[in-house]
Amino acid sequence: MEEAPVKKRFEAPKPVAVGDVKEAVIESQGGQGDGIAKVDGFIVFVKGAAKGERCRIRITDVKRTYAIGEKAGPAGKKETVDEMEEETEPFRDGPTG
């Protein structure tokens, strides 16, 4: 007896990818306190964002039906390389003290 072919669920392309920076308004607050925004109709949970806030969002993870992001600054502001470097630890050669 032959097995029936497994039906694959159609998945539309997602409007965001890891590393993208998008601008959106936080529409509501999630149960964990994260802001909830929509980017081209796709739900994005934003750590540290408040309802009504307009901000730039850096996408950190993309799931099948939603994405997770973090604030990348206020809306309309382009992040500079200097600002990005401030977020990372500087390299130190040898012992610190």
NUROTI-217303 format. One line per 2 residues: number of its first residue (from 1); their letters; for each residue x, y, z negated of C-alpha. Coordinates in pm, whole numbers, plus 50000, padded with zeros to 5 digits. Each point is the difference from the previous one (the first is absolute). Example, Ala and Ser with C-alpha at 12.3 -4.5 7.8 and 13.67 -1.06 7.14 Angstrom:
1> as> 51230 49550 49220 | 50137 50344 50066
! end
This chain:
1> me> 50000 50000 50000 | 50138 50342 50099
3> ea> 50026 50283 49752 | 49813 50316 50083
5> pv> 50230 50291 50088 | 50054 50244 49717
7> kk> 49834 50332 50075 | 50233 50290 49950
9> rf> 49858 50310 49848 | 50041 50302 50225
11> ea> 50203 50271 49832 | 49995 50347 50147
13> pk> 50328 50190 50000 | 50051 50193 49678
15> pv> 50035 50380 50026 | 50290 50003 49750
17> av> 50330 49816 49959 | 50254 49980 49719
19> gd> 50210 50317 50001 | 49739 50218 50173
21> vk> 49929 50339 49844 | 49638 50112 50046
23> ea> 49801 50297 49874 | 49662 49940 49833
25> vi> 49756 50119 49733 | 49953 49779 49694
27> es> 49628 49919 50013 | 49959 49811 49673
29> qg> 50180 49843 49707 | 50056 49623 49970
31> gq> 49954 49789 49687 | 50375 49999 49936
33> gd> 50019 50380 50034 | 50140 50003 50352
35> gi> 49857 50243 50252 | 49805 49856 50292
37> ak> 50031 50158 50344 | 49906 49896 50352
39> vd> 50240 50028 50292 | 49815 49950 50329
41> gf> 49732 49810 49803 | 50257 49769 49834
43> iv> 50003 50002 49617 | 50325 50108 49834
45> fv> 50060 49981 49623 | 50235 50282 49896
47> kg> 50195 49980 49674 | 49993 50320 49796
49> aa> 49745 50186 50213 | 49687 50169 49865
51> kg> 49654 50029 50155 | 49970 50305 50227
53> er> 50376 50032 50047 | 50132 50041 50354
55> cr> 50343 49842 50033 | 50249 49824 50220
57> ir> 50005 49625 49940 | 50293 49766 50063
59> it> 49870 49648 50073 | 50181 49737 49790
61> dv> 49795 49685 50071 | 49733 49898 50252
63> kr> 49748 49723 49934 | 49726 49861 50225
65> ty> 49730 50245 49890 | 50188 50277 49818
67> ai> 50337 50166 49946 | 50195 50125 49699
69> ge> 50190 50326 50000 | 50164 50263 49786
71> ka> 49991 50377 50010 | 50265 50144 50232
73> gp> 49927 50364 49920 | 49728 50257 50054
75> ag> 49810 50010 50328 | 50155 50197 50281
77> kk> 50353 49980 49859 | 50270 49818 50193
79> et> 50230 49804 49771 | 50364 50088 50051
81> vd> 50295 49763 49976 | 50116 50184 49685
83> em> 49666 49938 49829 | 50008 49633 50098
85> ee> 50351 49964 49855 | 49885 50150 49668
87> et> 49775 49696 49953 | 50291 49753 50014
89> ep> 50288 49940 49762 | 50330 50137 50127
91> fr> 50277 49750 50070 | 50268 49992 49732
93> dg> 50325 49814 50049 | 50142 49858 49679
95> pt> 49881 50023 49639 | 49765 50279 49899
97> g> 50041 50191 49685
! end
